[in-house]
C-alpha cells in the first residue's frame, strides 16, 4: 500500500470514529506517535541562524534576532539629555517607556547618521540596559546555515572590530555580526556622560 493510500485509510478510520470520542482520541494519539517517530528518523537539517540586517554608512551588518527587541522608525520627539556625550541623541518615549537613543555611527567615530525616511532604530533586547540604536537602514531578516559562519570577523571601515562576533559568508558576500550584548555592556557605551 502506498503512503497516500495509508493516509486515506487512516482518514477514513478517524471519520468512522466520529461518534466514539474515546476511540477517536486513541487513534489520534497513535497517529501522533507514529508521526513523531517518523520525524525522529529523518535527518535534521543544519541549524539555522537568524539575524536582523542593517546598514551603517556604506556597510551592512547583522545582529542576532534574540538580541533585538524590535525595529522602530525614528521617533518624532527625542529630548536631549544635558551632559551626555554627543552620540547620545536623547530620550524618546516609546509606548510609555523612556528609551535612550544612540547614533551608532557617531558612537563608532564614523560621522553622523544622516536622517532619512529609511532611518531606523534597532531596540536592544537587554534586561538591564535599554537602548535604541539609530542606524541608516534596516534590511530585514537574514537566514544563514551554521556552516556559513566564520568566527574571524572581517575588517570594517566603521571601527567596530571590538564588538564583532564573527561573520557569515555566502557566495561573495560577507555579513559581519555585531554583538549588541558586547556593545551595550562595554565601558565606552556605559560612560555616556561627559
ZAMI-589898 format. One record per residue (C-alpha): residue in three letters; residue number from 1; x, y, z; chain. Coordinates in Angstrom, 3 decimals, always signed. Layout:
// ZAMI-589898
+--------+-----+----------+----------+----------+--------+
| residu | num |        u |        v |        w | chaine |
+--------+-----+----------+----------+----------+--------+
|    ALA | NUM |        X |        Y |        Z |      A |
...
+--------+-----+----------+----------+----------+--------+
This chain:
// ZAMI-589898
+--------+-----+----------+----------+----------+--------+
| residu | num |        u |        v |        w | chaine |
+--------+-----+----------+----------+----------+--------+
|    UNK |   1 |   +0.000 |   +0.000 |   +0.000 |      A |
|    UNK |   2 |   +1.367 |   +3.478 |   -0.858 |      A |
|    UNK |   3 |   +1.775 |   +6.230 |   +1.750 |      A |
|    UNK |   4 |   -1.101 |   +8.155 |   +0.128 |      A |
|    UNK |   5 |   -3.305 |   +5.047 |   +0.351 |      A |
|    UNK |   6 |   -2.358 |   +4.604 |   +4.024 |      A |
|    UNK |   7 |   -3.237 |   +8.258 |   +4.726 |      A |
|    UNK |   8 |   -6.648 |   +7.829 |   +3.047 |      A |
|    UNK |   9 |   -7.328 |   +4.656 |   +5.075 |      A |
|    UNK |  10 |   -6.348 |   +6.430 |   +8.318 |      A |
|    UNK |  11 |   -8.533 |   +9.446 |   +7.467 |      A |
|    UNK |  12 |  -11.452 |   +7.117 |   +6.793 |      A |
|    UNK |  13 |  -10.835 |   +5.258 |  +10.060 |      A |
|    UNK |  14 |  -10.770 |   +8.517 |  +12.014 |      A |
|    UNK |  15 |  -14.008 |   +9.664 |  +10.381 |      A |
|    UNK |  16 |  -15.643 |   +6.343 |  +11.326 |      A |
|    UNK |  17 |  -14.769 |   +7.063 |  +14.976 |      A |
|    UNK |  18 |  -16.514 |  +10.433 |  +14.946 |      A |
|    UNK |  19 |  -19.317 |   +9.167 |  +17.222 |      A |
|    UNK |  20 |  -16.954 |   +7.305 |  +19.605 |      A |
|    UNK |  21 |  -14.811 |  +10.060 |  +21.218 |      A |
|    UNK |  22 |  -12.622 |   +7.780 |  +23.354 |      A |
|    UNK |  23 |  -11.615 |   +5.586 |  +20.417 |      A |
|    UNK |  24 |  -11.112 |   +8.699 |  +18.314 |      A |
|    UNK |  25 |   -8.656 |  +10.112 |  +20.882 |      A |
|    UNK |  26 |   -6.757 |   +6.809 |  +20.980 |      A |
|    UNK |  27 |   -6.499 |   +6.724 |  +17.182 |      A |
|    UNK |  28 |   -5.295 |  +10.346 |  +17.076 |      A |
|    UNK |  29 |   -2.683 |   +9.609 |  +19.755 |      A |
|    UNK |  30 |   -1.450 |   +6.579 |  +17.780 |      A |
|    UNK |  31 |   -1.143 |   +8.694 |  +14.612 |      A |
|    UNK |  32 |   +0.674 |  +11.447 |  +16.525 |      A |
|    UNK |  33 |   +3.189 |   +8.996 |  +17.988 |      A |
|    UNK |  34 |   +3.797 |   +7.459 |  +14.548 |      A |
|    UNK |  35 |   +4.343 |  +10.917 |  +13.071 |      A |
|    UNK |  36 |   +6.843 |  +11.856 |  +15.829 |      A |
|    UNK |  37 |   +8.695 |   +8.561 |  +15.360 |      A |
|    UNK |  38 |   +8.933 |   +9.251 |  +11.611 |      A |
|    UNK |  39 |  +10.278 |  +12.758 |  +12.271 |      A |
|    UNK |  40 |  +12.905 |  +11.377 |  +14.662 |      A |
|    UNK |  41 |  +14.205 |   +9.035 |  +11.943 |      A |
|    UNK |  42 |  +14.598 |  +11.819 |   +9.379 |      A |
|    UNK |  43 |  +17.940 |  +13.625 |   +9.433 |      A |
|    UNK |  44 |  +17.645 |  +17.075 |  +10.959 |      A |
|    UNK |  45 |  +18.594 |  +19.917 |   +8.651 |      A |
|    UNK |  46 |  +21.519 |  +22.068 |   +9.815 |      A |
|    UNK |  47 |  +20.695 |  +24.611 |  +12.459 |      A |
|    UNK |  48 |  +19.717 |  +27.987 |  +11.134 |      A |
|    UNK |  49 |  +20.889 |  +31.363 |  +12.443 |      A |
|    UNK |  50 |  +18.521 |  +34.292 |  +12.003 |      A |
|    UNK |  51 |  +19.579 |  +37.894 |  +12.302 |      A |
|    UNK |  52 |  +18.456 |  +41.411 |  +11.503 |      A |
|    UNK |  53 |  +20.472 |  +43.044 |   +8.719 |      A |
|    UNK |  54 |  +21.096 |  +46.779 |   +8.756 |      A |
|    UNK |  55 |  +23.192 |  +49.361 |   +7.009 |      A |
|    UNK |  56 |  +25.528 |  +51.750 |   +8.775 |      A |
|    UNK |  57 |  +27.458 |  +54.028 |   +6.446 |      A |
|    UNK |  58 |  +28.208 |  +52.052 |   +3.314 |      A |
|    UNK |  59 |  +28.495 |  +48.747 |   +5.190 |      A |
|    UNK |  60 |  +25.987 |  +46.071 |   +6.105 |      A |
|    UNK |  61 |  +25.930 |  +44.277 |   +9.445 |      A |
|    UNK |  62 |  +23.877 |  +41.622 |  +11.212 |      A |
|    UNK |  63 |  +22.645 |  +41.411 |  +14.784 |      A |
|    UNK |  64 |  +21.200 |  +38.238 |  +16.274 |      A |
|    UNK |  65 |  +17.409 |  +38.185 |  +16.296 |      A |
|    UNK |  66 |  +17.368 |  +37.290 |  +20.006 |      A |
|    UNK |  67 |  +19.459 |  +40.399 |  +20.819 |      A |
|    UNK |  68 |  +16.912 |  +42.633 |  +19.071 |      A |
|    UNK |  69 |  +13.650 |  +43.532 |  +20.770 |      A |
|    UNK |  70 |  +12.136 |  +45.403 |  +17.826 |      A |
|    UNK |  71 |  +12.807 |  +47.824 |  +14.990 |      A |
|    UNK |  72 |  +11.176 |  +51.257 |  +15.014 |      A |
|    UNK |  73 |  +11.018 |  +54.315 |  +12.860 |      A |
|    UNK |  74 |  +12.910 |  +57.271 |  +14.279 |      A |
|    UNK |  75 |  +10.693 |  +58.848 |  +16.983 |      A |
|    UNK |  76 |   +9.437 |  +62.330 |  +16.116 |      A |
|    UNK |  77 |  +10.407 |  +63.677 |  +19.517 |      A |
|    UNK |  78 |  +13.770 |  +62.972 |  +21.155 |      A |
|    UNK |  79 |  +14.606 |  +65.008 |  +24.268 |      A |
|    UNK |  80 |  +18.275 |  +65.965 |  +24.575 |      A |
|    UNK |  81 |  +19.988 |  +64.950 |  +27.836 |      A |
|    UNK |  82 |  +22.246 |  +67.689 |  +29.296 |      A |
|    UNK |  83 |  +25.801 |  +66.491 |  +29.952 |      A |
|    UNK |  84 |  +25.510 |  +63.424 |  +27.707 |      A |
|    UNK |  85 |  +28.101 |  +62.612 |  +25.077 |      A |
|    UNK |  86 |  +27.179 |  +63.777 |  +21.555 |      A |
|    UNK |  87 |  +26.365 |  +60.235 |  +20.347 |      A |
|    UNK |  88 |  +23.540 |  +60.046 |  +22.919 |      A |
|    UNK |  89 |  +20.836 |  +61.835 |  +20.945 |      A |
|    UNK |  90 |  +18.467 |  +61.896 |  +23.906 |      A |
|    UNK |  91 |  +15.480 |  +60.066 |  +25.333 |      A |
|    UNK |  92 |  +12.360 |  +59.066 |  +23.469 |      A |
|    UNK |  93 |   +9.051 |  +57.952 |  +24.902 |      A |
|    UNK |  94 |   +8.343 |  +54.570 |  +23.318 |      A |
|    UNK |  95 |   +4.957 |  +53.250 |  +24.437 |      A |
|    UNK |  96 |   +5.279 |  +54.869 |  +27.865 |      A |
|    UNK |  97 |   +8.924 |  +53.888 |  +28.494 |      A |
|    UNK |  98 |  +11.910 |  +56.195 |  +28.180 |      A |
|    UNK |  99 |  +14.467 |  +54.793 |  +25.765 |      A |
|    UNK | 100 |  +17.947 |  +56.299 |  +25.264 |      A |
|    UNK | 101 |  +18.628 |  +56.963 |  +21.560 |      A |
|    UNK | 102 |  +22.201 |  +56.375 |  +20.367 |      A |
|    UNK | 103 |  +23.606 |  +57.360 |  +16.970 |      A |
|    UNK | 104 |  +25.591 |  +54.214 |  +16.099 |      A |
|    UNK | 105 |  +27.839 |  +55.838 |  +13.504 |      A |
|    UNK | 106 |  +28.728 |  +58.682 |  +15.836 |      A |
|    UNK | 107 |  +29.346 |  +56.226 |  +18.712 |      A |
|    UNK | 108 |  +31.771 |  +54.294 |  +16.483 |      A |
|    UNK | 109 |  +33.514 |  +57.523 |  +15.476 |      A |
|    UNK | 110 |  +32.382 |  +57.306 |  +11.841 |      A |
|    UNK | 111 |  +30.386 |  +60.511 |  +11.446 |      A |
|    UNK | 112 |  +26.718 |  +61.228 |  +11.980 |      A |
|    UNK | 113 |  +23.816 |  +59.127 |  +10.784 |      A |
|    UNK | 114 |  +22.017 |  +61.201 |   +8.158 |      A |
|    UNK | 115 |  +18.342 |  +61.077 |   +8.957 |      A |
|    UNK | 116 |  +16.147 |  +60.000 |   +6.060 |      A |
|    UNK | 117 |  +12.883 |  +58.154 |   +5.613 |      A |
|    UNK | 118 |  +14.890 |  +54.883 |   +5.801 |      A |
|    UNK | 119 |  +16.481 |  +55.690 |   +9.184 |      A |
|    UNK | 120 |  +15.520 |  +53.115 |  +11.812 |      A |
|    UNK | 121 |  +16.039 |  +52.382 |  +15.486 |      A |
|    UNK | 122 |  +17.150 |  +48.885 |  +16.487 |      A |
|    UNK | 123 |  +15.956 |  +48.367 |  +20.068 |      A |
|    UNK | 124 |  +18.377 |  +46.235 |  +22.079 |      A |
|    UNK | 125 |  +16.907 |  +43.245 |  +23.893 |      A |
|    UNK | 126 |  +18.827 |  +43.549 |  +27.187 |      A |
|    UNK | 127 |  +17.258 |  +43.198 |  +30.608 |      A |
|    UNK | 128 |  +19.278 |  +45.927 |  +32.340 |      A |
|    UNK | 129 |  +20.467 |  +48.294 |  +29.611 |      A |
|    UNK | 130 |  +17.693 |  +49.720 |  +27.431 |      A |
|    UNK | 131 |  +18.879 |  +51.394 |  +24.243 |      A |
|    UNK | 132 |  +17.655 |  +52.361 |  +20.820 |      A |
|    UNK | 133 |  +20.428 |  +52.276 |  +18.229 |      A |
|    UNK | 134 |  +19.924 |  +54.658 |  +15.307 |      A |
|    UNK | 135 |  +21.089 |  +53.123 |  +12.008 |      A |
|    UNK | 136 |  +20.859 |  +54.242 |   +8.381 |      A |
|    UNK | 137 |  +18.516 |  +51.474 |   +7.249 |      A |
|    UNK | 138 |  +17.200 |  +48.073 |   +8.325 |      A |
|    UNK | 139 |  +17.220 |  +45.482 |   +5.552 |      A |
|    UNK | 140 |  +15.087 |  +42.842 |   +7.271 |      A |
|    UNK | 141 |  +15.759 |  +39.299 |   +8.443 |      A |
|    UNK | 142 |  +18.591 |  +37.224 |   +7.010 |      A |
|    UNK | 143 |  +18.893 |  +33.464 |   +7.498 |      A |
|    UNK | 144 |  +22.146 |  +31.546 |   +7.393 |      A |
|    UNK | 145 |  +23.189 |  +27.946 |   +7.894 |      A |
|    UNK | 146 |  +25.658 |  +27.413 |  +10.751 |      A |
|    UNK | 147 |  +28.251 |  +26.151 |   +8.257 |      A |
|    UNK | 148 |  +28.320 |  +29.661 |   +6.698 |      A |
|    UNK | 149 |  +29.664 |  +31.163 |   +9.955 |      A |
|    UNK | 150 |  +33.281 |  +32.241 |  +10.296 |      A |
|    UNK | 151 |  +34.479 |  +33.152 |  +13.807 |      A |
|    UNK | 152 |  +37.086 |  +35.503 |  +12.362 |      A |
|    UNK | 153 |  +35.471 |  +38.937 |  +11.923 |      A |
|    UNK | 154 |  +36.350 |  +40.786 |   +8.726 |      A |
|    UNK | 155 |  +37.934 |  +44.249 |   +8.769 |      A |
|    UNK | 156 |  +35.351 |  +47.028 |   +8.564 |      A |
|    UNK | 157 |  +35.519 |  +50.669 |   +7.570 |      A |
|    UNK | 158 |  +33.404 |  +51.619 |  +10.584 |      A |
|    UNK | 159 |  +35.644 |  +50.947 |  +13.534 |      A |
|    UNK | 160 |  +33.623 |  +48.365 |  +15.406 |      A |
|    UNK | 161 |  +36.050 |  +45.413 |  +15.480 |      A |
|    UNK | 162 |  +35.855 |  +45.008 |  +19.276 |      A |
|    UNK | 163 |  +32.064 |  +44.493 |  +19.010 |      A |
|    UNK | 164 |  +32.111 |  +41.955 |  +16.181 |      A |
|    UNK | 165 |  +31.336 |  +38.291 |  +16.859 |      A |
|    UNK | 166 |  +32.414 |  +36.787 |  +13.540 |      A |
|    UNK | 167 |  +30.687 |  +36.896 |  +10.182 |      A |
|    UNK | 168 |  +28.553 |  +34.872 |   +7.825 |      A |
|    UNK | 169 |  +29.893 |  +34.255 |   +4.335 |      A |
|    UNK | 170 |  +27.676 |  +33.384 |   +1.389 |      A |
|    UNK | 171 |  +28.957 |  +33.458 |   -2.132 |      A |
|    UNK | 172 |  +30.997 |  +36.627 |   -2.428 |      A |
|    UNK | 173 |  +29.157 |  +38.414 |   +0.378 |      A |
|    UNK | 174 |  +30.461 |  +38.864 |   +3.931 |      A |
|    UNK | 175 |  +27.997 |  +39.768 |   +6.686 |      A |
|    UNK | 176 |  +29.771 |  +40.901 |   +9.906 |      A |
|    UNK | 177 |  +27.838 |  +40.055 |  +13.093 |      A |
|    UNK | 178 |  +27.665 |  +42.866 |  +15.634 |      A |
|    UNK | 179 |  +27.170 |  +41.639 |  +19.208 |      A |
|    UNK | 180 |  +24.663 |  +44.000 |  +20.830 |      A |
|    UNK | 181 |  +25.340 |  +42.455 |  +24.255 |      A |
|    UNK | 182 |  +29.080 |  +43.183 |  +23.976 |      A |
|    UNK | 183 |  +28.314 |  +46.679 |  +22.677 |      A |
|    UNK | 184 |  +25.898 |  +47.818 |  +25.395 |      A |
|    UNK | 185 |  +27.925 |  +46.222 |  +28.199 |      A |
|    UNK | 186 |  +31.184 |  +47.892 |  +27.078 |      A |
|    UNK | 187 |  +32.694 |  +50.623 |  +29.261 |      A |
|    UNK | 188 |  +32.655 |  +53.047 |  +26.319 |      A |
|    UNK | 189 |  +28.890 |  +52.619 |  +25.923 |      A |
|    UNK | 190 |  +28.149 |  +52.753 |  +29.664 |      A |
|    UNK | 191 |  +30.101 |  +56.013 |  +30.117 |      A |
|    UNK | 192 |  +27.619 |  +58.172 |  +28.261 |      A |
|    UNK | 193 |  +28.160 |  +61.313 |  +30.374 |      A |
|    UNK | 194 |  +30.890 |  +63.917 |  +29.730 |      A |
+--------+-----+----------+----------+----------+--------+
